[in-house]
Amino acid sequence: MGDEVRDYLTALVDRARAVLGANLIGAYAAGSVGLGAYQPGRSDVDVALVVAEPVAGPAKRALVDRLRHEALACPARGLELVGYRRDVAASGTPEPGFEVELNTGATMPFRATYDPADRPAADGRFWYALDRSILRQSGLALLGPPAVDVFADLAPEDLRRLLVEALNWWLALPTPDGDGPAPGTEDAVLGACRSLARVRTGRWLPKVDAGRWVVERGWHAELVGRAIAARRGGPAPSGPEARAFQRWVRAEVADTH
């Protein structure tokens, strides 16, 4: 994380505090920043805010207005921000449970969601609990107590179910047929590697590290190696290859034995 992202996060927390006041009790960098794998030009900035009490509608809209890209320019591909109540963060619930969600950036479609019920099921409702699990392990505190003291982990059965849901969501995305490289399949393959590594090791790894973990075990090493190389500009795997690998990982994740 360079100075540009660090300064952006400082400004973001200041603006959030100006809107939420004493109700804001924590702010945490998640995703690639929290995992120490931020890649300029490719990564998003992921932030979780934690509040003591429910946020009223006008405050939610004011928060979106103050933090959207047009008001506070995000130096990354975009900002993915989610706000949670303290009791939800500490519950280990598999439900979305958020107060407000904001996606915004120069190359990211704008989205503001003010109630989990308004989140389209087709867009995936599994992200939030998985993100909170990552936050518990690797969230970087920008304000408030350490993330491990704020976020609870998922029960093992909920973790597996949500990871399978995530793999199903990826598999449902349109992917070109044929043997040629299909841009974006590298993220699908490496995301599947991260799911498998989490189930087998109990740790969340950055995507590339998870890919290397899979390669070291000799599982689909050539395919995963190409997915890693694609992150540095090499050709991505084909659509059929990526789907076959995701199906293999899905079966491994779902196996409770």
C-alpha positions as CSV (number, residue, x, y, z in Angstrom):
1,M,0.0,0.0,0.0
2,G,1.6,3.2,-1.2
3,D,1.2,6.7,0.2
4,E,-1.7,7.5,-2.2
5,V,-3.8,4.7,-0.9
6,R,-2.9,5.4,2.7
7,D,-3.8,9.1,2.3
8,Y,-7.1,8.1,0.7
9,L,-8.0,5.8,3.6
10,T,-7.2,8.5,6.1
11,A,-9.5,11.0,4.2
12,L,-12.2,8.3,3.9
13,V,-12.2,7.6,7.7
14,D,-12.3,11.4,8.4
15,R,-15.3,11.8,6.2
16,A,-17.1,8.8,7.6
17,R,-16.6,10.2,11.1
18,A,-17.9,13.5,10.1
19,V,-21.2,11.8,9.0
20,L,-21.5,9.1,11.6
21,G,-20.0,10.8,14.6
22,A,-19.6,8.7,17.8
23,N,-21.7,5.9,16.2
24,L,-18.6,5.0,14.1
25,I,-16.5,2.7,16.3
26,G,-14.2,1.0,13.8
27,A,-12.9,1.2,10.2
28,Y,-10.9,-1.6,8.6
29,A,-9.1,-2.1,5.3
30,A,-10.0,-5.5,3.9
31,G,-9.4,-7.5,0.8
32,S,-6.0,-7.1,-0.9
33,V,-4.9,-4.2,1.4
34,G,-5.6,-6.2,4.5
35,L,-3.9,-9.3,3.1
36,G,-0.8,-7.4,2.0
37,A,-1.4,-8.1,-1.7
38,Y,-2.5,-4.8,-3.1
39,Q,-1.6,-4.4,-6.7
40,P,-1.8,-0.9,-8.2
41,G,-3.9,-0.8,-11.3
42,R,-5.6,-4.1,-10.6
43,S,-6.8,-4.2,-7.0
44,D,-9.8,-2.5,-5.4
45,V,-9.8,-0.7,-2.0
46,D,-12.1,-2.7,0.3
47,V,-13.2,-1.0,3.6
48,A,-15.5,-2.1,6.4
49,L,-17.1,0.4,8.7
50,V,-18.4,-0.8,12.1
51,V,-21.1,1.2,14.0
52,A,-22.6,0.8,17.4
53,E,-26.2,1.4,16.4
54,P,-28.3,1.2,13.3
55,V,-27.7,4.0,10.8
56,A,-30.7,6.1,9.8
57,G,-31.6,6.5,6.1
58,P,-30.4,10.1,5.8
59,A,-27.0,9.3,7.4
60,K,-26.6,6.3,4.9
61,R,-27.3,8.6,2.0
62,A,-25.0,11.3,3.3
63,L,-22.2,8.7,3.8
64,V,-22.6,7.6,0.1
65,D,-22.6,11.3,-1.0
66,R,-19.4,12.0,0.9
67,L,-17.5,8.9,-0.1
68,R,-18.5,8.3,-3.7
69,H,-15.7,8.7,-6.3
70,E,-17.1,12.0,-7.5
71,A,-16.6,13.5,-4.0
72,L,-13.5,11.6,-2.9
73,A,-11.5,10.2,-5.8
74,C,-10.4,6.6,-5.3
75,P,-6.8,6.0,-6.5
76,A,-7.5,2.3,-7.2
77,R,-9.9,0.7,-9.6
78,G,-12.6,1.4,-7.2
79,L,-13.9,1.4,-3.6
80,E,-16.0,-1.4,-2.1
81,L,-17.3,-0.2,1.2
82,V,-19.7,-2.0,3.6
83,G,-20.9,-0.9,6.9
84,Y,-21.9,-3.3,9.7
85,R,-23.4,-2.9,13.2
86,R,-21.1,-4.2,15.9
87,D,-23.5,-7.0,16.9
88,V,-23.7,-8.3,13.4
89,A,-19.9,-8.2,13.0
90,A,-19.5,-10.2,16.2
91,S,-22.2,-12.7,15.5
92,G,-20.6,-15.0,12.9
93,T,-23.9,-14.9,10.9
94,P,-23.8,-16.2,7.3
95,E,-26.3,-13.5,6.3
96,P,-25.3,-10.3,4.6
97,G,-26.3,-8.2,7.6
98,F,-25.0,-4.9,6.3
99,E,-26.2,-1.3,7.0
100,V,-25.0,0.3,3.8
101,E,-22.9,-0.8,0.8
102,L,-21.1,1.4,-1.7
103,N,-19.2,0.5,-4.8
104,T,-17.7,3.4,-6.6
105,G,-14.7,4.3,-8.8
106,A,-13.4,5.5,-12.1
107,T,-13.8,2.0,-13.7
108,M,-16.3,0.4,-11.3
109,P,-20.1,0.5,-11.8
110,F,-21.7,2.7,-9.1
111,R,-23.9,0.8,-6.6
112,A,-25.4,2.0,-3.3
113,T,-27.5,-0.4,-1.3
114,Y,-29.2,0.6,1.9
115,D,-30.8,-2.7,3.0
116,P,-29.6,-6.3,2.4
117,A,-33.1,-7.2,1.1
118,D,-32.4,-4.9,-1.9
119,R,-29.3,-6.8,-2.9
120,P,-30.2,-8.9,-6.0
121,A,-29.8,-12.6,-5.3
122,A,-28.2,-12.9,-8.8
123,D,-25.3,-10.6,-7.7
124,G,-24.5,-13.0,-4.8
125,R,-25.3,-12.7,-1.1
126,F,-22.4,-14.8,0.1
127,W,-19.7,-12.1,-0.2
128,Y,-20.3,-10.3,3.1
129,A,-19.9,-13.2,5.5
130,L,-16.8,-14.4,3.6
131,D,-15.4,-10.9,3.7
132,R,-16.0,-10.7,7.5
133,S,-14.1,-14.0,7.9
134,I,-11.2,-12.4,6.0
135,L,-11.5,-9.3,8.1
136,R,-11.2,-11.3,11.3
137,Q,-7.9,-12.8,10.1
138,S,-6.3,-9.9,8.2
139,G,-8.3,-6.7,8.6
140,L,-6.1,-3.7,9.0
141,A,-7.5,-1.3,11.7
142,L,-7.8,2.3,10.5
143,L,-9.9,3.2,13.5
144,G,-10.9,1.3,16.6
145,P,-9.9,-2.0,18.1
146,P,-8.1,-4.9,16.3
147,A,-10.2,-6.6,13.7
148,V,-9.9,-10.0,15.5
149,D,-11.7,-8.4,18.5
150,V,-14.6,-7.1,16.3
151,F,-15.3,-9.8,13.7
152,A,-16.4,-13.3,14.4
153,D,-15.6,-16.2,12.0
154,L,-18.1,-18.4,10.3
155,A,-19.1,-21.9,11.6
156,P,-17.3,-24.5,9.4
157,E,-20.5,-25.7,7.8
158,D,-21.5,-22.2,6.9
159,L,-18.1,-21.5,5.5
160,R,-18.2,-24.5,3.2
161,R,-21.8,-23.7,2.1
162,L,-20.9,-20.1,1.2
163,L,-17.8,-21.1,-0.6
164,V,-19.8,-23.5,-2.7
165,E,-22.3,-20.7,-3.4
166,A,-19.4,-18.5,-4.5
167,L,-18.1,-21.1,-6.8
168,N,-21.5,-21.7,-8.3
169,W,-21.8,-17.9,-8.9
170,W,-18.5,-17.9,-10.7
171,L,-19.5,-20.9,-12.8
172,A,-22.7,-19.2,-13.9
173,L,-20.9,-16.3,-15.4
174,P,-20.6,-16.3,-19.2
175,T,-17.2,-17.5,-20.4
176,P,-16.1,-17.9,-24.0
177,D,-16.0,-21.4,-25.3
178,G,-13.0,-22.7,-27.2
179,D,-9.3,-23.2,-26.4
180,G,-8.2,-19.6,-26.6
181,P,-7.3,-17.4,-23.6
182,A,-10.4,-16.0,-21.9
183,P,-9.6,-12.7,-20.0
184,G,-10.8,-12.9,-16.4
185,T,-10.4,-16.7,-16.0
186,E,-7.2,-16.2,-14.1
187,D,-9.2,-14.5,-11.3
188,A,-11.8,-17.3,-11.4
189,V,-9.0,-20.0,-11.1
190,L,-7.1,-18.2,-8.4
191,G,-10.2,-17.4,-6.4
192,A,-11.1,-21.1,-6.4
193,C,-7.6,-21.8,-5.2
194,R,-8.1,-19.4,-2.3
195,S,-11.4,-21.2,-1.4
196,L,-9.6,-24.6,-1.3
197,A,-6.7,-23.3,0.7
198,R,-9.0,-21.8,3.3
199,V,-10.8,-25.1,3.8
200,R,-7.7,-27.1,3.9
201,T,-5.4,-24.8,6.0
202,G,-7.9,-22.6,7.9
203,R,-6.1,-19.5,6.6
204,W,-7.1,-17.0,4.0
205,L,-4.3,-16.4,1.5
206,P,-3.9,-13.8,-1.2
207,K,-5.0,-15.2,-4.6
208,V,-1.5,-15.6,-6.0
209,D,-0.2,-17.2,-2.8
210,A,-3.2,-19.6,-2.8
211,G,-2.4,-20.5,-6.4
212,R,1.2,-21.3,-5.4
213,W,-0.1,-23.4,-2.5
214,V,-2.1,-25.4,-5.0
215,V,0.8,-25.8,-7.4
216,E,3.2,-26.9,-4.6
217,R,0.8,-29.8,-4.0
218,G,0.8,-30.8,-7.7
219,W,-2.9,-30.2,-8.2
220,H,-3.6,-28.9,-11.7
221,A,-0.1,-27.2,-11.5
222,E,0.2,-26.3,-15.2
223,L,-3.2,-24.6,-15.4
224,V,-2.8,-22.7,-12.1
225,G,0.7,-21.7,-13.1
226,R,-0.7,-20.1,-16.2
227,A,-3.4,-18.3,-14.1
228,I,-0.6,-16.9,-11.9
229,A,1.4,-15.8,-15.0
230,A,-1.7,-14.1,-16.4
231,R,-1.7,-11.7,-13.5
232,R,1.7,-10.5,-14.8
233,G,0.4,-10.1,-18.4
234,G,0.6,-13.7,-19.7
235,P,-2.3,-15.4,-21.5
236,A,-5.2,-16.4,-19.3
237,P,-6.6,-20.0,-19.2
238,S,-9.5,-20.9,-21.5
239,G,-13.0,-20.8,-20.4
240,P,-13.5,-24.6,-20.4
241,E,-10.3,-25.1,-18.5
242,A,-11.3,-22.6,-15.8
243,R,-14.8,-24.1,-15.4
244,A,-13.4,-27.7,-15.1
245,F,-11.0,-26.5,-12.4
246,Q,-13.7,-24.7,-10.5
247,R,-15.9,-27.8,-10.6
248,W,-13.0,-29.8,-9.2
249,V,-12.5,-27.3,-6.4
250,R,-16.2,-27.2,-5.7
251,A,-16.3,-30.9,-5.1
252,E,-13.2,-30.7,-2.8
253,V,-14.7,-27.8,-0.8
254,A,-18.1,-29.6,-0.4
255,D,-16.5,-32.8,0.7
256,T,-16.8,-32.8,4.5
257,H,-14.8,-36.0,5.1
